[in-house]
Amino acid sequence: MPAVRLVAPDPGLLRLRTALRAVLGVGLAVGVCTAAGAPVDAVVAGGLAALLALFTVADARVRDQAVTTALLPVAGFPVLALAAALHDLPAARDAAFVAVVLGGVYARRWGPRGHALGVFAFMMYFLAQFLEVSPRPSAELCAAVSAGLLCAAAVRFGPLCFERRAPALAAVLPAAGPQPRGAARPTTRQAVQAAVAAAAALAIGQAVSHERWYWAVGTAWWVFVNTSSAGETLVRGFRRIVGTVCGIVAGLAVALPVGGAPGPTAAVVALCVFGIFYTAPVSYSWMIFCVTVMVGLLYGLLGVLHPGLLVLRLQETAIGAAAAVTAALTVLPNTTHALTHARIEQALRAVRAFTADASRRLSGTGGADPARHVEELELLLGQVRLALAPLVHPLSPLRARKARARRVLELLDACAVQVRGLAEVVADPVASHDERLTAAFSRVEHAVRRLLEPGPGAGPGAVPGSGPARGRTAVPVPVSVAAPEGRGGRGGKRAPHAEQVLAHLHGLEDALAGLEGPVLSAPGARPAA
């Protein structure tokens, strides 16, 4: 858990504002439930509902966020009632839990809304086990969950709705070409993996503890969130264990002395909520550290905290993480290699779309908007970094692949730098170009085409830096980017921004040429489309 993660860049103070808003929303929910005279378990449920509503709802537009928030009780209350009804029927309860895991993960195929509803449904079933709700949820519990959701909505969509004043983030586009079906569909494959992992974690977790087995299932669930390959699942499982171990040590030092006192508990829980939201985008280990400390405090508030309980939580966490990793490696596995190449291909297509629009913009074509591709490329590069995380992890024993993966990240980051620079230049209304720019844009297009459609002597089997891109040998010039006479063409003056554009294009060309070598694959291998 490197300390540098705590000082990671926070453009626009987005993480800080999100964390402060979460503290306010959860605090408001707890305050409302307490003022209404709800019992302690209902207060915990209300605070958790507010936290989940603020944490999981991630639609691009504010209107869609409001709809998803309104649908949370529709997904959560029936599951909560089912869990309570089956609480005293172990076999049916366990089978239903696995079914909820399967359905909750499969719902991710419907995008951010499906993901949020799936998470909330799972957590309502988990909450019923945590609070031992039986035979049906009490009126106070249901009212507290409803109050928590209303408080979260009031904070999120009220004066603190800073998303309304910012442009909606573009969604990461799916890979081009036919999309997989059946078991090959990513959400279907991961739903099966998660269900198998949950069943294994449930069985082994109950062998360790008949009371706290649900922590193993919860770990198996959360390890699969935001992962797409076996390598990502392995790294996430490792980070969860690290965060839990450190959180338990901190819990022994904080939660035990607090002893469930309401005032100090509320203060430290507020710090934990802030930490969860502030660190989640940059460090999974730190987020789990905050979650573990908060759970210890909640157990103290419920009057059941003791050192053995925290040790048991670590055991159940290890069981759940091991079950998730084993399922990811053995049940319909998706390798890091295949996922990486698919995401790199998406990033390269974004580069090609950007350069095409940039060349049209410089030639005076109306309607060309290269800036829209810049944000898409940044999101896609974030996905590439996530896919490569297992290979560049400090504990990875594959040194050669680690070095190649780091080289890929360096080259793709270089592409992003040049694309951002080009976007700034072509946005100038007086920008133009001459024949040198026409040829440079054409070479970049050719370099991207060589990577996406490798032929003889190209692609992962070629030598890094080989091919026409490195030598900047001109290829046929597309008509769409030809320079008109008098605007930097033959016989005319060169455009004032031509040198800047050429510098960015040459840098982009060099970065693309570096990707033509055996970067991630063994020599002779082909990228997975």
C-alpha positions as CSV (number, residue, x, y, z in Angstrom):
1,M,0.0,0.0,0.0
2,P,2.4,2.7,-1.2
3,A,1.9,6.1,0.4
4,V,2.3,7.8,-2.9
5,R,-1.3,6.6,-3.8
6,L,-2.6,9.0,-1.1
7,V,-1.2,12.0,-3.0
8,A,-2.2,10.9,-6.5
9,P,-3.2,13.7,-8.9
10,D,-6.8,14.8,-8.4
11,P,-7.8,17.0,-11.4
12,G,-10.5,19.4,-10.5
13,L,-10.5,18.0,-6.9
14,L,-13.0,15.5,-8.1
15,R,-12.0,12.8,-5.6
16,L,-12.0,15.2,-2.7
17,R,-15.4,16.6,-3.5
18,T,-16.8,13.1,-4.0
19,A,-15.4,12.0,-0.7
20,L,-16.7,15.0,1.2
21,R,-20.2,14.6,-0.4
22,A,-20.2,10.9,0.7
23,V,-19.4,11.8,4.3
24,L,-22.2,14.3,4.3
25,G,-24.7,11.8,2.7
26,V,-23.9,8.9,5.0
27,G,-23.8,11.2,8.0
28,L,-27.2,12.7,7.1
29,A,-28.6,9.1,6.7
30,V,-27.3,8.1,10.1
31,G,-28.5,11.3,11.7
32,V,-32.0,10.9,10.3
33,C,-32.3,7.3,11.4
34,T,-31.0,8.0,14.9
35,A,-33.3,11.0,15.3
36,A,-36.2,8.7,14.3
37,G,-35.4,6.4,17.2
38,A,-34.3,3.5,14.9
39,P,-32.4,0.6,16.6
40,V,-28.6,0.3,16.1
41,D,-28.9,-2.4,13.4
42,A,-31.4,-0.2,11.4
43,V,-29.1,2.8,11.7
44,V,-26.2,0.7,10.3
45,A,-28.5,-0.4,7.4
46,G,-29.5,3.2,6.6
47,G,-25.9,4.4,6.5
48,L,-24.8,1.4,4.4
49,A,-27.7,2.1,1.9
50,A,-26.6,5.7,1.5
51,L,-22.9,4.6,1.0
52,L,-23.9,2.1,-1.7
53,A,-26.1,4.6,-3.5
54,L,-23.3,7.2,-3.6
55,F,-20.6,4.6,-4.4
56,T,-22.1,2.3,-7.1
57,V,-24.3,4.7,-9.2
58,A,-22.0,5.7,-12.0
59,D,-24.1,6.6,-15.0
60,A,-22.6,9.2,-17.3
61,R,-25.6,11.7,-17.2
62,V,-27.2,13.1,-14.0
63,R,-30.6,12.1,-15.3
64,D,-29.6,8.5,-15.6
65,Q,-28.0,8.6,-12.2
66,A,-31.3,9.7,-10.7
67,V,-33.2,6.9,-12.5
68,T,-30.7,4.3,-11.3
69,T,-30.9,5.6,-7.7
70,A,-34.7,5.4,-7.9
71,L,-34.5,1.8,-9.0
72,L,-32.2,0.6,-6.2
73,P,-35.0,-0.3,-3.8
74,V,-36.8,-2.2,-6.6
75,A,-33.7,-4.4,-6.9
76,G,-32.8,-4.5,-3.2
77,F,-36.0,-4.9,-1.2
78,P,-37.2,-8.2,-2.8
79,V,-33.7,-9.7,-2.3
80,L,-33.7,-8.5,1.3
81,A,-37.0,-10.1,1.9
82,L,-35.9,-13.4,0.3
83,A,-32.7,-13.5,2.4
84,A,-34.7,-12.9,5.6
85,A,-37.3,-15.6,4.7
86,L,-34.6,-18.2,4.0
87,H,-32.4,-17.3,6.9
88,D,-33.4,-20.4,8.9
89,L,-33.3,-22.7,5.9
90,P,-29.5,-23.1,5.3
91,A,-29.6,-25.1,2.0
92,A,-32.1,-22.8,0.4
93,R,-30.4,-19.7,1.8
94,D,-27.0,-20.8,0.3
95,A,-28.5,-21.7,-3.1
96,A,-30.3,-18.3,-3.2
97,F,-27.1,-16.5,-2.3
98,V,-25.2,-18.1,-5.2
99,A,-28.1,-17.3,-7.5
100,V,-28.0,-13.6,-6.4
101,V,-24.3,-13.6,-7.2
102,L,-24.9,-15.1,-10.7
103,G,-27.7,-12.6,-11.5
104,G,-25.9,-9.6,-10.0
105,V,-22.8,-10.1,-12.1
106,Y,-24.7,-11.0,-15.3
107,A,-26.6,-7.7,-14.9
108,R,-23.4,-5.9,-15.8
109,R,-24.1,-6.5,-19.4
110,W,-26.6,-3.6,-19.2
111,G,-23.9,-1.1,-18.4
112,P,-23.5,1.1,-15.3
113,R,-27.1,0.8,-14.3
114,G,-27.1,-3.0,-14.4
115,H,-23.8,-3.0,-12.4
116,A,-25.2,-0.7,-9.7
117,L,-28.5,-2.6,-9.3
118,G,-26.5,-5.9,-9.2
119,V,-24.2,-4.6,-6.4
120,F,-27.1,-3.3,-4.4
121,A,-29.1,-6.5,-4.6
122,F,-26.1,-8.5,-3.5
123,M,-25.4,-6.2,-0.6
124,M,-29.0,-6.4,0.6
125,Y,-28.6,-10.2,0.8
126,F,-25.2,-9.7,2.5
127,L,-26.8,-7.2,4.9
128,A,-29.4,-9.8,5.9
129,Q,-26.6,-12.2,6.9
130,F,-24.6,-9.5,8.6
131,L,-27.5,-8.4,10.8
132,E,-29.1,-11.9,11.0
133,V,-32.5,-10.7,9.7
134,S,-35.2,-13.3,10.2
135,P,-38.0,-14.2,9.3
136,R,-38.7,-10.9,7.6
137,P,-37.2,-7.5,7.5
138,S,-38.5,-5.3,10.3
139,A,-40.4,-2.1,9.5
140,E,-37.6,-0.1,11.1
141,L,-35.0,-1.8,8.9
142,C,-36.9,-1.1,5.6
143,A,-37.6,2.5,6.7
144,A,-33.9,3.0,7.5
145,V,-32.8,1.7,4.1
146,S,-35.3,4.0,2.4
147,A,-34.2,6.9,4.4
148,G,-30.6,6.2,3.5
149,L,-31.4,6.2,-0.2
150,L,-33.4,9.4,0.1
151,C,-30.6,11.1,2.0
152,A,-28.0,10.0,-0.6
153,A,-30.3,11.3,-3.4
154,A,-30.8,14.6,-1.6
155,V,-27.1,15.2,-1.3
156,R,-26.1,13.9,-4.7
157,F,-28.8,15.7,-6.7
158,G,-29.0,18.9,-4.6
159,P,-26.6,21.8,-4.5
160,L,-23.6,19.4,-4.3
161,C,-24.4,17.9,-7.8
162,F,-21.1,19.0,-9.4
163,E,-21.6,16.5,-12.2
164,R,-24.4,18.8,-13.6
165,R,-21.9,21.5,-14.3
166,A,-19.4,19.2,-16.0
167,P,-19.6,17.4,-19.4
168,A,-20.6,13.8,-19.2
169,L,-17.7,11.4,-19.6
170,A,-17.7,9.4,-22.8
171,A,-18.2,5.7,-22.4
172,V,-15.4,3.3,-23.5
173,L,-16.5,1.9,-26.8
174,P,-16.6,-1.9,-27.3
175,A,-14.1,-3.5,-29.6
176,A,-14.9,-3.3,-33.3
177,G,-16.2,-6.4,-35.0
178,P,-18.7,-9.1,-34.0
179,Q,-19.3,-9.3,-30.3
180,P,-19.1,-12.6,-28.5
181,R,-22.2,-14.5,-27.5
182,G,-23.1,-17.2,-25.0
183,A,-20.3,-18.2,-22.6
184,A,-17.8,-16.1,-24.6
185,R,-19.7,-12.9,-23.6
186,P,-17.6,-11.2,-20.9
187,T,-20.5,-10.7,-18.5
188,T,-21.7,-14.3,-18.9
189,R,-18.3,-15.7,-18.4
190,Q,-17.7,-13.6,-15.3
191,A,-21.1,-14.4,-13.9
192,V,-20.3,-18.1,-14.1
193,Q,-16.9,-17.6,-12.6
194,A,-18.3,-15.5,-9.7
195,A,-21.1,-18.0,-9.0
196,V,-18.5,-20.9,-8.9
197,A,-16.2,-18.8,-6.6
198,A,-19.2,-17.9,-4.3
199,A,-20.2,-21.5,-4.0
200,A,-16.7,-22.6,-3.1
201,A,-16.2,-19.7,-0.7
202,L,-19.5,-20.4,0.9
203,A,-18.7,-24.1,1.5
204,I,-15.2,-23.5,2.8
205,G,-16.2,-20.4,4.8
206,Q,-18.9,-22.3,6.6
207,A,-16.4,-25.0,7.5
208,V,-14.4,-22.4,9.2
209,S,-17.3,-20.5,10.8
210,H,-21.0,-21.1,10.8
211,E,-21.7,-17.5,11.8
212,R,-19.3,-15.3,9.7
213,W,-19.1,-17.4,6.5
214,Y,-20.7,-14.6,4.5
215,W,-17.4,-12.6,4.6
216,A,-15.9,-15.2,2.3
217,V,-18.7,-14.8,-0.2
218,G,-18.5,-11.1,0.0
219,T,-14.8,-11.2,-0.8
220,A,-15.3,-13.5,-3.8
221,W,-17.9,-11.0,-5.1
222,W,-15.9,-7.8,-4.7
223,V,-12.7,-9.4,-6.1
224,F,-14.6,-9.8,-9.4
225,V,-15.8,-6.2,-9.6
226,N,-13.9,-4.2,-12.3
227,T,-11.8,-7.1,-13.4
228,S,-11.8,-8.7,-16.9
229,S,-9.0,-11.3,-16.8
230,A,-7.5,-13.9,-14.6
231,G,-4.4,-11.7,-14.0
232,E,-6.5,-8.8,-12.9
233,T,-8.4,-11.1,-10.5
234,L,-5.2,-12.4,-9.1
235,V,-3.8,-8.9,-8.4
236,R,-7.1,-7.7,-6.9
237,G,-7.3,-10.7,-4.6
238,F,-3.8,-10.1,-3.4
239,R,-4.5,-6.4,-2.8
240,R,-7.7,-7.2,-0.9
241,I,-5.7,-9.5,1.5
242,V,-3.0,-6.8,2.0
243,G,-5.7,-4.2,2.7
244,T,-7.5,-6.5,5.1
245,V,-4.4,-7.4,7.1
246,C,-3.4,-3.8,7.5
247,G,-7.0,-2.8,8.4
248,I,-7.2,-5.5,11.0
249,V,-4.0,-4.2,12.7
250,A,-5.4,-0.7,12.6
251,G,-8.8,-2.0,13.9
252,L,-7.1,-3.6,16.9
253,A,-5.5,-0.2,17.6
254,V,-8.6,1.9,17.0
255,A,-11.8,-0.1,17.3
256,L,-11.0,-2.0,20.5
257,P,-10.1,1.2,22.5
258,V,-13.2,3.0,21.2
259,G,-15.3,0.1,22.4
260,G,-18.5,1.0,20.6
261,A,-18.9,4.5,22.1
262,P,-21.3,6.3,19.7
263,G,-19.5,9.6,19.5
264,P,-15.9,8.4,18.8
265,T,-17.3,5.6,16.6
266,A,-19.2,8.0,14.4
267,A,-16.1,10.3,14.1
268,V,-13.8,7.5,13.0
269,V,-16.4,5.9,10.7
270,A,-16.7,9.3,9.0
271,L,-13.0,9.3,8.4
272,C,-13.3,5.7,7.0
273,V,-16.1,6.8,4.6
274,F,-14.0,9.6,3.4
275,G,-11.0,7.3,2.9
276,I,-13.1,4.8,0.9
277,F,-14.3,7.3,-1.6
278,Y,-11.0,9.3,-1.8
279,T,-8.8,6.2,-2.4
280,A,-11.1,3.9,-4.4
281,P,-10.1,5.4,-7.8
282,V,-6.4,5.1,-7.2
283,S,-5.7,2.2,-4.7
284,Y,-7.8,-0.8,-4.0
285,S,-5.6,-1.8,-1.0
286,W,-6.2,1.5,0.7
287,M,-9.9,1.4,0.1
288,I,-10.1,-2.1,1.6
289,F,-8.0,-0.9,4.5
290,C,-10.7,1.8,5.2
291,V,-13.5,-0.7,4.8
292,T,-11.9,-3.1,7.3
293,V,-11.4,-0.5,9.9
294,M,-15.0,0.7,9.5
295,V,-16.3,-2.9,9.8
296,G,-14.4,-3.3,13.1
297,L,-16.0,-0.1,14.4
298,L,-19.5,-1.3,13.3
299,Y,-18.9,-4.6,15.1
300,G,-18.0,-2.6,18.2
301,L,-21.1,-0.6,17.8
302,L,-23.2,-3.8,17.7
303,G,-21.4,-5.1,20.8
304,V,-19.8,-8.2,19.3
305,L,-16.2,-7.0,18.7
306,H,-13.2,-9.0,20.0
307,P,-9.8,-9.7,18.6
308,G,-10.8,-13.2,17.5
309,L,-13.5,-11.8,15.3
310,L,-11.0,-9.7,13.3
311,V,-8.7,-12.7,12.9
312,L,-11.7,-14.7,11.6
313,R,-12.5,-11.9,9.1
314,L,-8.9,-12.3,7.8
315,Q,-9.4,-16.0,7.4
316,E,-12.7,-15.6,5.6
317,T,-11.2,-12.9,3.3
318,A,-8.3,-15.3,2.3
319,I,-10.8,-18.0,1.6
320,G,-12.9,-15.8,-0.6
321,A,-9.9,-14.3,-2.5
322,A,-8.5,-17.8,-3.1
323,A,-11.9,-19.0,-4.4
324,A,-12.1,-16.1,-6.8
325,V,-8.6,-16.5,-8.2
326,T,-9.1,-20.2,-8.6
327,A,-12.3,-19.8,-10.5
328,A,-10.9,-17.0,-12.7
329,L,-7.9,-19.3,-13.6
330,T,-9.9,-22.5,-14.2
331,V,-13.5,-21.6,-15.2
332,L,-13.8,-20.1,-18.7
333,P,-10.6,-18.2,-18.1
334,N,-9.8,-15.0,-20.0
335,T,-6.1,-14.5,-20.2
336,T,-4.3,-11.3,-19.6
337,H,-2.6,-11.6,-23.0
338,A,-5.9,-11.7,-25.0
339,L,-7.5,-8.9,-23.0
340,T,-4.4,-6.7,-23.3
341,H,-4.2,-7.0,-27.1
342,A,-8.0,-6.3,-27.4
343,R,-7.7,-3.1,-25.4
344,I,-4.5,-2.0,-27.1
345,E,-6.4,-2.4,-30.4
346,Q,-9.2,-0.2,-29.1
347,A,-6.7,2.5,-28.2
348,L,-5.0,2.3,-31.6
349,R,-8.4,2.7,-33.3
350,A,-9.0,5.8,-31.2
351,V,-5.6,7.2,-32.3
352,R,-6.5,6.5,-36.0
353,A,-9.9,8.2,-35.6
354,F,-8.2,11.2,-33.9
355,T,-5.6,11.7,-36.7
356,A,-8.3,11.3,-39.4
357,D,-10.4,14.1,-37.8
358,A,-7.3,16.2,-37.1
359,S,-6.2,16.0,-40.8
360,R,-9.7,17.0,-42.0
361,R,-9.7,19.9,-39.5
362,L,-6.4,21.2,-40.8
363,S,-7.5,20.9,-44.4
364,G,-10.6,23.0,-43.6
365,T,-13.2,20.3,-43.7
366,G,-16.3,21.4,-41.7
367,G,-17.6,19.2,-38.9
368,A,-14.3,17.6,-38.0
369,D,-13.9,17.4,-34.2
370,P,-10.7,15.7,-33.2
371,A,-11.0,16.8,-29.5
372,R,-13.8,14.3,-28.9
373,H,-11.4,11.4,-29.4
374,V,-8.9,12.7,-26.9
375,E,-11.0,11.8,-23.8
376,E,-12.0,8.5,-25.4
377,L,-8.3,7.7,-25.8
378,E,-7.6,8.6,-22.1
379,L,-10.3,6.2,-21.0
380,L,-9.1,3.4,-23.2
381,L,-5.5,3.9,-21.9
382,G,-6.8,3.6,-18.4
383,Q,-8.3,0.2,-19.4
384,V,-5.0,-0.8,-20.9
385,R,-3.2,0.0,-17.7
386,L,-5.7,-2.0,-15.7
387,A,-5.2,-5.0,-18.1
388,L,-1.4,-4.7,-17.8
389,A,-1.4,-4.3,-14.0
390,P,-0.8,-8.1,-13.4
391,L,2.3,-8.0,-15.6
392,V,3.9,-4.9,-14.1
393,H,3.1,-5.8,-10.5
394,P,6.3,-5.7,-8.3
395,L,5.7,-9.4,-7.4
396,S,5.4,-10.7,-10.9
397,P,8.1,-13.3,-11.6
398,L,7.9,-12.8,-15.4
399,R,10.7,-10.3,-15.8
400,A,10.8,-10.3,-19.5
401,R,7.1,-9.8,-19.9
402,K,7.2,-7.2,-17.2
403,A,9.8,-5.2,-19.1
404,R,7.8,-5.5,-22.4
405,A,4.6,-4.5,-20.6
406,R,6.3,-1.4,-19.2
407,R,7.6,-0.5,-22.6
408,V,4.0,-0.8,-24.0
409,L,2.8,1.6,-21.4
410,E,5.6,4.1,-22.1
411,L,4.8,4.0,-25.8
412,L,1.1,4.4,-25.4
413,D,1.6,7.2,-22.9
414,A,3.8,8.9,-25.5
415,C,1.0,8.5,-28.1
416,A,-1.4,10.2,-25.6
417,V,1.0,13.1,-25.0
418,Q,1.4,13.7,-28.8
419,V,-2.4,13.4,-29.3
420,R,-3.1,16.0,-26.6
421,G,-0.5,18.3,-28.1
422,L,-2.0,17.9,-31.6
423,A,-5.5,18.6,-30.2
424,E,-4.3,21.9,-28.7
425,V,-2.7,23.0,-32.0
426,V,-5.5,22.0,-34.4
427,A,-8.1,23.7,-32.1
428,D,-6.5,27.0,-33.1
429,P,-8.8,28.5,-35.8
430,V,-5.8,29.8,-37.8
431,A,-4.1,26.4,-37.9
432,S,-3.4,25.1,-41.3
433,H,-0.8,22.7,-42.9
434,D,1.4,22.2,-45.9
435,E,2.5,19.1,-47.9
436,R,4.8,18.0,-45.1
437,L,1.8,17.6,-42.8
438,T,-0.1,15.8,-45.4
439,A,2.7,13.2,-45.7
440,A,3.1,13.0,-41.9
441,F,-0.6,12.3,-41.3
442,S,-0.5,9.7,-44.1
443,R,2.5,8.0,-42.4
444,V,0.7,7.9,-39.0
445,E,-2.3,6.4,-40.7
446,H,-0.1,3.8,-42.3
447,A,1.6,3.0,-39.0
448,V,-1.7,2.4,-37.2
449,R,-2.9,0.3,-40.1
450,R,0.2,-1.9,-39.9
451,L,-0.5,-2.5,-36.2
452,L,-4.2,-3.3,-36.6
453,E,-3.8,-5.3,-39.8
454,P,-0.4,-7.0,-39.5
455,G,1.0,-8.5,-42.7
456,P,4.3,-10.2,-43.6
457,G,7.1,-8.6,-41.6
458,A,4.7,-6.6,-39.4
459,G,3.0,-7.0,-36.1
460,P,4.3,-8.8,-33.0
461,G,6.7,-10.9,-35.0
462,A,8.6,-8.0,-36.4
463,V,11.6,-6.2,-35.0
464,P,10.8,-3.2,-32.9
465,G,11.0,0.0,-34.8
466,S,11.1,-1.7,-38.2
467,G,8.9,-0.8,-41.1
468,P,8.2,2.5,-43.0
469,A,7.1,4.4,-40.0
470,R,10.5,4.6,-38.5
471,G,12.1,5.9,-41.7
472,R,9.2,8.2,-42.4
473,T,9.0,6.9,-45.9
474,A,6.0,8.6,-47.6
475,V,3.0,6.6,-48.7
476,P,0.3,7.6,-51.1
477,V,-1.4,10.8,-49.9
478,P,-5.1,10.6,-49.2
479,V,-7.1,13.1,-51.2
480,S,-9.0,14.2,-48.1
481,V,-5.9,15.8,-46.5
482,A,-4.4,17.4,-49.6
483,A,-3.3,20.9,-49.0
484,P,-4.9,23.6,-51.1
485,E,-2.8,26.1,-53.0
486,G,-2.1,29.2,-51.0
487,R,-2.5,27.5,-47.6
488,G,0.9,25.9,-47.3
489,G,0.7,23.9,-50.5
490,R,3.3,23.9,-53.3
491,G,4.3,27.5,-53.9
492,G,2.6,28.9,-50.9
493,K,3.7,30.0,-47.4
494,R,4.1,27.4,-44.7
495,A,1.4,27.5,-42.0
496,P,2.4,29.2,-38.7
497,H,1.6,26.0,-36.7
498,A,3.2,23.5,-39.2
499,E,6.4,23.0,-37.1
500,Q,4.4,22.2,-34.0
501,V,2.1,19.8,-35.8
502,L,5.0,18.1,-37.5
503,A,6.8,17.6,-34.1
504,H,3.7,16.0,-32.6
505,L,3.1,13.8,-35.6
506,H,6.8,12.6,-35.7
507,G,6.6,11.8,-32.0
508,L,3.3,9.9,-32.5
509,E,4.9,8.1,-35.5
510,D,7.9,7.1,-33.4
511,A,5.7,5.8,-30.6
512,L,3.6,3.7,-33.0
513,A,6.7,2.3,-34.7
514,G,7.9,1.1,-31.3
515,L,4.7,-0.9,-30.9
516,E,5.5,-2.9,-34.0
517,G,7.8,-5.2,-32.2
518,P,7.3,-8.3,-30.1
519,V,6.0,-6.3,-27.2
520,L,3.8,-8.7,-25.2
521,S,3.8,-11.8,-27.3
522,A,6.4,-14.4,-28.0
523,P,8.0,-13.9,-31.5
524,G,5.7,-15.0,-34.2
525,A,2.5,-14.7,-32.1
526,R,-0.4,-12.6,-33.4
527,P,-2.5,-10.3,-31.3
528,A,-6.0,-11.4,-30.3
529,A,-8.6,-9.2,-32.0
